[in-house]
Amino acid sequence: MRIACVQLDSQLGQFETNVANVDRLLRRRRDQLADLDLLVLPELAFIGYCYRDRAEIEPFAERRQDGPTIEWMRHTAIRLDCSVACGFVEKDGLLLHNAMAVVHRSGELVHVHRKHFLFHMDEPWATAGPGFASRVLPDLGPTSFAICMDLNPKGFVAPFEAYEFASSLYDPPLQEGEKPTTHRLSANLVIASNAWLRSAAEEPISDEERSLSLMNYWATRLLPVIDRNVILALANRTGIERGTTFAGTSCVIDMGRRQILGNLGPTGEDVLVVDTNTQPEDFEAL
């Protein structure tokens, strides 16, 4: 599978500017995008993340049937002949959701995941989604979906070992502390759209060390599927927004081979393109 992850410095409230920037980044890497299977963009990619309240973000809310984000995704999926996953604000009646849509290469909307574990910045405006679930998507196969905080322990107060999201990758889902001895995998691909914040290091560390530490954390949150046939495709924000610094480090990780198949650094915009069939000895081990 060929996967591309867009790392973007989204500008708050600047939809058209952000769309144009993503198009520019894709044009710059167009020679690498042939035979692509999946393109992943970050959480709320086209509008930025640090909104103070519902009134501020509501003008950017979209219905999934006809919103501008979905329309861009349809156009891009058909043009690049690949599935596209992207974060957006979904409006459903009076409710707003921090959501991720997936559009098939045909232009058909095939899934919308609503963020289940809200971060404190989501709480003033977003309604939590109902939970974690896997879907068999055309061309991609059994797939699960996470938006940023979904990968963390719920509210940062649940036990770390609960592995709520990773446990949902089994059928039936694992209970806390349970081993997957008789459980079957319900997903071989995890698509994550993130706006993950950069943590403050007590001591100065290099960009490489910072990225490796973060990727190891994400992999640890998927520990129940270590050594199993699961690929994590994660696109994260970069840049600074209203004083908040994002962590970048968009990556593709093969949990079965315990390999980082490719990653970007904590800063800078780019498109990471990875072929998951490449031999693992070419890549860095977790």
C-alpha positions in Angstrom: 0.0 0.0 0.0 1.2 3.5 -0.9 0.3 6.1 1.8 0.8 9.8 1.8 0.5 12.0 4.9 0.2 15.8 4.7 1.9 17.8 7.4 0.4 21.2 7.5 0.7 24.5 9.3 -3.0 25.4 9.1 -3.9 29.1 9.4 -6.8 29.7 11.8 -10.0 30.4 10.0 -8.4 30.7 6.6 -10.1 27.9 4.7 -9.2 28.9 1.1 -5.6 29.7 2.1 -5.2 26.3 3.7 -6.8 24.5 0.7 -4.4 26.3 -1.7 -1.5 25.4 0.5 -2.3 21.7 0.5 -2.7 21.8 -3.2 0.7 23.4 -3.5 2.3 20.8 -1.3 0.7 18.0 -3.4 1.9 19.6 -6.6 5.4 19.7 -5.2 5.3 15.9 -4.6 3.2 15.0 -7.6 6.0 12.7 -9.0 5.7 10.6 -5.9 1.9 10.4 -5.8 1.5 7.9 -8.6 -0.3 4.7 -7.7 -1.3 6.2 -4.3 -3.8 4.2 -2.2 -4.4 6.7 0.6 -3.9 10.4 1.4 -4.3 11.5 5.0 -4.6 15.1 6.2 -4.6 16.4 9.8 -7.4 17.2 12.2 -9.4 20.2 11.2 -6.9 20.6 8.4 -8.5 23.5 6.5 -9.6 25.7 9.4 -7.0 25.4 12.2 -7.7 24.1 15.7 -7.5 26.7 18.6 -11.0 28.0 18.7 -12.3 29.6 21.9 -15.9 28.7 21.7 -18.8 27.4 19.5 -19.6 30.9 18.1 -16.1 31.2 16.7 -15.9 27.8 15.0 -19.5 27.4 13.9 -19.1 29.4 10.6 -16.8 26.6 9.4 -19.2 23.7 10.3 -20.3 21.6 7.3 -22.9 19.0 6.5 -21.3 15.9 5.3 -23.5 15.8 2.3 -22.4 19.0 0.6 -19.6 20.7 2.6 -16.6 22.3 1.0 -14.1 20.0 2.7 -15.9 16.9 1.3 -16.1 18.5 -2.1 -12.3 19.1 -2.1 -11.8 15.5 -1.0 -14.0 14.2 -3.8 -12.2 16.2 -6.4 -8.8 15.2 -5.0 -9.6 11.5 -4.6 -10.7 11.3 -8.2 -7.7 13.4 -9.4 -5.1 11.3 -7.5 -7.1 8.1 -7.9 -6.8 7.3 -4.1 -8.8 7.4 -0.9 -8.6 10.6 1.0 -9.1 11.1 4.8 -9.3 14.6 6.3 -10.5 16.3 9.5 -13.4 18.8 9.4 -16.2 20.2 11.6 -19.4 18.2 11.0 -22.8 19.9 11.6 -25.6 17.4 12.4 -28.7 19.3 13.3 -27.8 21.4 16.3 -24.7 19.4 17.2 -21.1 20.0 16.1 -18.6 17.2 15.9 -14.8 17.1 15.4 -14.9 14.6 12.6 -12.8 12.8 10.0 -14.2 11.9 6.6 -13.0 9.2 4.3 -13.7 9.5 0.5 -13.1 6.7 -1.9 -11.1 7.1 -5.1 -14.5 7.1 -6.9 -15.5 10.3 -5.1 -17.9 8.4 -2.8 -18.0 9.3 0.9 -17.5 6.0 2.6 -17.1 6.8 6.3 -17.2 9.6 8.9 -15.6 9.1 12.3 -16.6 11.5 15.1 -13.9 12.2 17.7 -14.8 10.1 20.8 -12.3 11.4 23.4 -12.5 15.2 23.4 -9.5 17.3 24.3 -10.2 20.3 26.5 -10.0 22.6 23.4 -12.9 20.6 21.8 -15.2 20.7 24.8 -16.6 24.2 24.4 -18.1 23.3 21.0 -17.9 19.6 20.1 -20.2 16.7 21.0 -18.3 13.5 21.4 -18.8 10.7 18.9 -20.4 7.4 20.0 -17.2 5.3 20.2 -14.5 3.4 18.2 -15.4 1.1 15.3 -13.7 -0.6 12.4 -15.1 -0.6 8.9 -14.2 -2.6 5.8 -13.5 0.2 3.3 -13.2 -0.4 -0.5 -9.6 -0.8 -1.6 -8.3 -0.2 2.0 -9.8 -3.2 3.7 -10.6 -3.4 7.5 -9.8 0.1 8.8 -10.2 2.0 12.1 -10.1 5.7 12.7 -8.7 8.0 15.4 -8.6 11.8 15.9 -5.7 12.9 18.1 -7.0 12.5 21.7 -8.7 9.3 20.7 -5.2 7.7 21.0 -4.8 8.9 24.7 -6.3 7.4 27.8 -9.7 8.9 28.2 -9.5 12.4 29.8 -5.9 11.6 30.8 -7.4 10.0 33.9 -8.2 6.5 32.6 -5.4 3.9 33.4 -2.7 3.9 30.8 -3.1 0.2 30.4 -6.7 0.5 29.4 -5.7 1.0 25.8 -9.2 2.0 24.9 -8.6 2.7 21.2 -6.2 -0.2 20.6 -8.5 -2.6 22.4 -11.2 -1.7 19.9 -9.0 -3.1 17.1 -10.1 -6.6 18.2 -13.4 -8.4 17.9 -14.6 -8.5 20.5 -12.8 -5.6 22.0 -10.2 -6.4 24.7 -11.1 -5.7 28.3 -8.6 -4.0 30.5 -5.6 -6.3 31.1 -7.0 -9.0 28.7 -4.7 -10.7 26.2 -5.8 -11.2 22.6 -5.5 -14.9 22.7 -8.9 -15.8 21.1 -9.7 -12.4 19.6 -9.4 -11.6 15.9 -8.2 -8.3 14.5 -11.0 -6.1 13.2 -8.6 -3.7 11.4 -5.3 -3.8 9.6 -5.1 -0.1 9.0 -5.4 2.8 11.5 -6.0 6.2 10.0 -5.2 9.0 12.5 -5.8 12.7 11.8 -4.1 14.7 14.5 -3.5 18.2 15.9 -1.1 16.9 18.5 0.5 19.4 20.7 4.2 19.6 21.4 5.2 18.7 24.9 7.6 20.8 26.9 10.8 18.9 27.4 12.6 19.5 30.7 15.9 19.5 29.0 16.7 20.6 25.4 16.6 17.7 23.0 17.1 17.4 19.3 14.3 17.4 16.7 15.1 13.8 15.9 14.9 12.8 19.6 11.7 14.7 20.0 10.1 12.9 17.0 11.3 9.5 18.0 9.9 9.9 21.5 6.5 10.9 20.2 6.4 8.0 17.7 7.3 5.6 20.5 4.4 7.1 22.5 1.9 6.6 19.7 3.2 3.0 19.2 3.0 2.3 22.9 -0.7 3.4 22.8 -1.2 0.7 20.2 0.7 -1.9 22.3 -2.1 -4.5 22.2 -1.5 -4.9 18.4 2.3 -5.0 18.5 3.5 -7.8 16.3 0.2 -7.9 14.5 -0.6 -7.0 10.9 -1.5 -3.3 11.6 -0.3 -0.1 9.9 -0.7 3.3 11.5 -0.9 6.2 9.0 -0.9 9.4 11.0 -0.9 13.0 9.7 -0.3 15.7 12.3 -0.3 19.5 12.4 2.8 21.6 12.7 3.4 25.3 13.4 2.2 27.7 16.2 -1.4 28.8 16.6 -2.5 31.3 19.3 0.6 30.4 21.3 0.1 26.6 21.0 2.9 24.7 19.3 2.0 21.5 17.4 4.3 18.5 17.3 4.5 17.5 13.6 6.1 14.1 13.2 3.6 12.8 10.7 4.5 9.1 10.2 3.6 5.6 9.0 4.4 2.8 11.4 4.2 -0.9 10.8 3.2 -2.4 14.2 3.8 -6.0 13.0 7.4 -5.4 12.0 7.9 -2.8 14.8 9.2 -0.4 12.1 8.9 3.3 11.4 8.4 3.2 7.7 8.8 6.9 7.3 8.3 10.2 9.2 8.6 13.9 9.0 10.2 16.2 11.6 8.4 18.3 14.3 8.5 21.4 12.1 7.9 22.2 8.5 5.2 21.4 6.0 5.6 18.5 3.6 4.0 15.4 2.2 5.4 12.0 3.5 5.0 9.2 0.9 5.6 5.6 2.1 5.3 2.2 0.4 4.4 -0.2 3.2 5.7 -3.1 1.1 9.3 -1.9 1.3 11.7 -4.2 3.1 11.9 -3.4 6.9 15.7 -3.5 7.2 15.6 -0.1 5.3 13.8 1.6 8.2 14.3 2.5 11.9 13.1 0.1 14.5 10.8 1.1 17.4 
